[in-house]
């Protein structure tokens, strides 16, 4: 399979136990794909933090009611995503 994505190799030093756990969960796509997803996730979180900091600077920090509402909405989204992944017989009993 030919891909248009440019890749580059690098070396990283990580805790041996952490690496063993990652390898156990990496699955058929392998360690490189697992690490690429993890790096993208970390970068997304950094960018989100930068955006939130910028918004807080421009608009002020969110008040407690705004935070509680956002947490409630996020909790509902996570619940829907998790139950959508469950087999149908388990959906009825999901928390």
HELIX and SHEET records of a PDB file:
HELIX    1   1 UNK A   16  UNK A   26  1                                  11    
HELIX    2   2 UNK A   27  UNK A   29  5                                   3    
HELIX    3   3 UNK A   30  UNK A   59  1                                  30    
HELIX    4   4 UNK A   64  UNK A   85  1                                  22    
HELIX    5   5 UNK A   88  UNK A   91  1                                   4    
END                                                                             
